[in-house]
Amino acid sequence: MASTPAGNRRTRVHVVSDVHGNARDLATAGDGADALICLGDLVLFLDYADHSRGIFPDLFGTENADRIVELRTARRFEEARDFQARLWAGIGADRASAIREAVRKQYAELFAAFPAPTYATYGNVDIPALWPEYAGPGTTVLDGERVEIGGRVFGFVGGGLRTPMRTPYEISDEEYAAKIEAVGEVDVLCTHIPPEVPELVYDTVARRFERGSRALLDAIHRTRPRYALFGHVHQPLARRMRVGATECVNVGHFASSGRPWVLEW
């Protein structure tokens, strides 16, 4: 990590999102930067490219992971929920503790890989209640809040909107909009999910539209940040496009790329 920005020298920030268990590359993601920004989804519940990886196959095996991916990809969400319910019934009352134990194991490794300073917000598959246990002094967690880095103001809004997938940190449109409003005018608007623009929310591999935020899109038009940075959609139709005065950038599926997106000024 480079030293704290000083004087008139340039500032370099590295940005990652959708880490999904990639602690190895996360450990070097901040190399050469003044700060690392993480836009969430640290946890790996299920790797859609390798069904043997993640909490789900650890608990239920790869064959069951194959089946759940098949159902979800076909958008047969009710069948997927019924199938999962039968699997979880075998664990019984230990379901919550089994999930938390697995998530804690991942968080311990991932938060230890964060360099200092790191500024992070939650993804839709994260469990915010556990983050205080693992975020060290060099990691600042922000949600509906702002911070100044190298003379520019960055706003952070974490989580996702409610979907049939029912991932851990999904909130109502109203709650999400309130966090966007709380951030206000910033130079760089950092969120986990994209604004509601078809080219930015469509996943070309999953062949579906993910949920983007209309409130986020409205804020981009209204407040005109220099950049809007986000992740969530792993294989978007468009990774980058201009919306009004704002450059909207999907900073990438870090779990597969292992490379941060670089912002320098």
C-alpha positions as CSV (number, residue, x, y, z in Angstrom):
1,M,0.0,0.0,0.0
2,A,1.3,3.5,-0.8
3,S,1.6,6.1,1.9
4,T,-1.3,8.5,2.8
5,P,-1.9,11.1,0.1
6,A,0.0,14.3,0.8
7,G,0.6,17.6,-1.0
8,N,-0.1,17.7,-4.7
9,R,0.9,14.2,-5.6
10,R,-1.5,12.0,-7.4
11,T,-3.9,9.7,-5.5
12,R,-4.5,6.1,-6.6
13,V,-7.4,4.0,-5.3
14,H,-8.1,0.3,-6.1
15,V,-11.7,-0.9,-6.2
16,V,-13.0,-4.4,-5.9
17,S,-16.5,-6.0,-5.7
18,D,-17.9,-9.5,-5.5
19,V,-14.9,-11.0,-3.8
20,H,-16.8,-14.3,-3.1
21,G,-14.0,-16.0,-1.1
22,N,-11.0,-14.9,-3.2
23,A,-8.7,-14.1,-0.2
24,R,-5.5,-14.9,-2.1
25,D,-6.0,-12.1,-4.7
26,L,-7.6,-9.8,-2.1
27,A,-4.3,-9.8,-0.1
28,T,-2.5,-8.0,-3.0
29,A,-5.4,-6.0,-4.4
30,G,-4.2,-2.8,-2.6
31,D,-0.6,-3.0,-3.8
32,G,0.6,0.3,-5.1
33,A,-2.6,2.2,-4.0
34,D,-3.3,4.8,-1.4
35,A,-6.5,3.0,-0.4
36,L,-8.6,-0.1,-1.2
37,I,-12.4,0.1,-1.7
38,C,-14.5,-3.0,-1.4
39,L,-18.1,-3.0,-2.6
40,G,-19.2,-6.1,-0.9
41,D,-20.2,-9.8,-1.4
42,L,-17.2,-11.2,0.5
43,V,-19.0,-14.4,1.2
44,L,-19.1,-17.3,-1.2
45,F,-22.3,-19.3,-0.7
46,L,-22.1,-21.0,-4.1
47,D,-19.8,-20.6,-7.0
48,Y,-21.9,-20.8,-10.2
49,A,-18.7,-21.6,-12.2
50,D,-17.4,-24.3,-9.9
51,H,-20.3,-25.9,-7.9
52,S,-17.9,-27.6,-5.5
53,R,-16.9,-24.3,-3.9
54,G,-18.8,-22.4,-1.2
55,I,-20.9,-22.8,1.9
56,F,-23.7,-24.6,0.1
57,P,-21.7,-27.5,-1.3
58,D,-19.7,-27.7,1.9
59,L,-22.9,-28.4,3.7
60,F,-24.9,-30.4,1.1
61,G,-22.5,-31.7,-1.5
62,T,-21.7,-30.9,-5.1
63,E,-24.6,-32.8,-6.6
64,N,-27.1,-30.8,-4.7
65,A,-25.3,-27.7,-5.6
66,D,-25.6,-28.7,-9.3
67,R,-29.3,-29.1,-8.9
68,I,-29.9,-25.7,-7.1
69,V,-27.9,-23.9,-9.9
70,E,-29.9,-25.7,-12.5
71,L,-33.2,-24.6,-10.9
72,R,-32.1,-21.0,-10.3
73,T,-30.7,-20.6,-13.8
74,A,-34.0,-21.8,-15.2
75,R,-35.7,-19.2,-12.9
76,R,-37.7,-22.0,-11.2
77,F,-37.3,-20.1,-7.9
78,E,-40.2,-21.8,-6.1
79,E,-38.8,-25.3,-6.9
80,A,-35.4,-24.1,-5.8
81,R,-36.8,-22.9,-2.4
82,D,-38.6,-26.1,-1.9
83,F,-35.5,-28.1,-2.7
84,Q,-33.4,-26.1,-0.3
85,A,-36.1,-26.4,2.4
86,R,-35.8,-30.1,2.2
87,L,-32.0,-30.0,2.5
88,W,-32.1,-27.6,5.4
89,A,-34.7,-29.7,7.2
90,G,-32.0,-32.3,7.6
91,I,-29.9,-29.9,9.6
92,G,-32.9,-28.8,11.7
93,A,-32.5,-26.2,14.4
94,D,-28.7,-25.9,13.7
95,R,-29.3,-24.2,10.4
96,A,-28.5,-20.6,11.6
97,S,-25.5,-21.7,13.5
98,A,-24.2,-23.8,10.6
99,I,-24.4,-20.8,8.3
100,R,-22.8,-18.4,10.7
101,E,-20.0,-20.8,11.5
102,A,-19.2,-21.1,7.8
103,V,-19.5,-17.4,7.2
104,R,-17.3,-16.6,10.2
105,K,-14.6,-18.9,8.8
106,Q,-14.6,-17.0,5.5
107,Y,-14.8,-13.6,7.1
108,A,-11.8,-14.3,9.3
109,E,-9.6,-15.0,6.3
110,L,-11.0,-12.2,4.1
111,F,-10.9,-9.4,6.6
112,A,-7.3,-10.4,7.5
113,A,-6.4,-9.9,3.8
114,F,-7.6,-6.3,3.7
115,P,-4.8,-3.8,3.6
116,A,-4.9,-0.5,5.5
117,P,-6.7,1.7,4.7
118,T,-9.7,-0.2,3.3
119,Y,-13.2,1.4,2.9
120,A,-15.9,-1.3,2.6
121,T,-19.6,-1.7,2.3
122,Y,-21.9,-4.7,2.3
123,G,-23.1,-6.8,-0.6
124,N,-26.4,-8.6,-0.7
125,V,-24.9,-11.9,0.3
126,D,-23.0,-10.4,3.3
127,I,-24.2,-10.5,6.9
128,P,-23.6,-7.0,8.3
129,A,-24.1,-8.1,12.0
130,L,-20.9,-10.1,11.8
131,W,-18.6,-7.4,10.3
132,P,-17.7,-5.7,13.6
133,E,-16.1,-8.9,14.8
134,Y,-13.6,-8.9,11.9
135,A,-13.1,-5.4,10.7
136,G,-9.7,-4.2,12.1
137,P,-8.5,-0.7,12.8
138,G,-7.5,-0.2,9.2
139,T,-10.9,-1.1,7.8
140,T,-13.7,1.5,7.7
141,V,-17.2,0.1,7.1
142,L,-19.6,2.6,5.5
143,D,-23.3,2.3,4.6
144,G,-25.3,5.4,3.8
145,E,-22.2,7.4,4.7
146,R,-19.4,9.5,3.2
147,V,-15.6,9.7,3.5
148,E,-12.9,11.9,1.9
149,I,-10.0,10.2,0.1
150,G,-7.3,12.3,-1.5
151,G,-9.5,15.4,-1.5
152,R,-12.5,13.7,-3.2
153,V,-15.7,12.7,-1.4
154,F,-16.8,9.1,-1.7
155,G,-20.3,8.0,-0.7
156,F,-21.2,4.4,0.1
157,V,-24.4,2.4,0.1
158,G,-24.4,-1.3,0.7
159,G,-26.8,-4.2,0.3
160,G,-29.3,-5.2,-2.4
161,L,-33.0,-4.9,-3.1
162,R,-35.5,-7.7,-2.4
163,T,-35.5,-10.5,-5.0
164,P,-36.9,-14.1,-5.2
165,M,-33.4,-15.2,-4.3
166,R,-33.8,-13.9,-0.7
167,T,-30.1,-13.4,0.0
168,P,-29.1,-12.2,3.5
169,Y,-28.8,-8.4,3.0
170,E,-31.8,-7.4,0.9
171,I,-33.8,-4.4,1.9
172,S,-36.8,-2.5,0.7
173,D,-36.7,0.1,-2.1
174,E,-37.7,2.7,0.5
175,E,-34.8,1.9,2.9
176,Y,-32.3,1.8,0.1
177,A,-33.5,5.2,-1.3
178,A,-33.2,6.7,2.2
179,K,-29.5,5.6,2.3
180,I,-28.9,7.1,-1.1
181,E,-30.5,10.3,0.1
182,A,-28.4,10.4,3.2
183,V,-25.2,10.2,1.1
184,G,-26.2,13.3,-0.9
185,E,-23.8,14.9,-3.3
186,V,-20.4,13.2,-3.7
187,D,-17.6,13.0,-6.2
188,V,-17.7,9.2,-6.4
189,L,-20.8,7.2,-5.5
190,C,-20.0,3.6,-4.4
191,T,-22.7,1.0,-4.2
192,H,-23.0,-2.8,-4.4
193,I,-25.8,-2.9,-6.9
194,P,-25.9,-0.9,-10.2
195,P,-28.4,1.8,-11.2
196,E,-31.5,0.6,-13.0
197,V,-30.2,0.7,-16.5
198,P,-30.9,-2.4,-18.7
199,E,-27.3,-2.6,-20.1
200,L,-25.9,-2.5,-16.6
201,V,-28.2,-4.9,-14.8
202,Y,-28.4,-7.7,-17.5
203,D,-26.1,-10.7,-16.8
204,T,-25.2,-12.3,-20.1
205,V,-24.2,-15.6,-18.6
206,A,-27.1,-16.0,-16.1
207,R,-29.3,-14.6,-18.9
208,R,-31.4,-12.5,-16.5
209,F,-31.9,-9.0,-15.4
210,E,-30.5,-8.5,-11.9
211,R,-32.2,-5.8,-9.7
212,G,-30.7,-2.3,-10.0
213,S,-31.9,0.7,-8.1
214,R,-34.1,3.4,-9.6
215,A,-33.3,5.7,-6.6
216,L,-29.6,5.3,-7.4
217,L,-30.2,6.2,-11.1
218,D,-32.3,9.3,-10.0
219,A,-29.5,10.4,-7.7
220,I,-26.9,10.1,-10.5
221,H,-29.1,12.3,-12.7
222,R,-29.7,14.8,-9.9
223,T,-26.3,15.0,-8.1
224,R,-24.0,14.3,-11.1
225,P,-21.1,12.5,-9.4
226,R,-17.9,12.0,-11.4
227,Y,-18.2,8.3,-11.1
228,A,-20.7,5.7,-10.0
229,L,-18.9,2.5,-9.1
230,F,-20.7,-0.9,-8.4
231,G,-20.6,-4.6,-8.8
232,H,-23.2,-7.3,-8.3
233,V,-23.8,-8.2,-12.0
234,H,-20.9,-10.6,-12.7
235,Q,-21.1,-10.6,-16.5
236,P,-22.9,-7.4,-17.5
237,L,-23.9,-6.5,-21.0
238,A,-22.1,-3.2,-20.5
239,R,-19.3,-2.8,-18.0
240,R,-19.0,0.9,-18.4
241,M,-21.3,3.6,-19.8
242,R,-22.0,7.3,-19.3
243,V,-25.3,8.4,-17.7
244,G,-25.5,12.2,-18.1
245,A,-22.3,13.6,-16.5
246,T,-21.4,10.4,-14.7
247,E,-19.2,7.6,-15.7
248,C,-20.9,4.4,-14.5
249,V,-18.5,1.5,-14.0
250,N,-19.0,-2.1,-13.0
251,V,-15.7,-2.7,-11.2
252,G,-15.8,-6.4,-12.0
253,H,-16.3,-9.8,-10.6
254,F,-13.1,-9.9,-8.4
255,A,-13.6,-13.6,-7.5
256,S,-12.9,-14.6,-11.1
257,S,-10.6,-11.7,-12.3
258,G,-8.5,-11.2,-9.3
259,R,-7.7,-7.7,-10.5
260,P,-8.9,-4.4,-8.9
261,W,-10.3,-1.5,-10.9
262,V,-8.0,1.5,-10.7
263,L,-9.1,5.2,-10.1
264,E,-6.4,7.8,-10.2
265,W,-6.4,11.6,-10.0
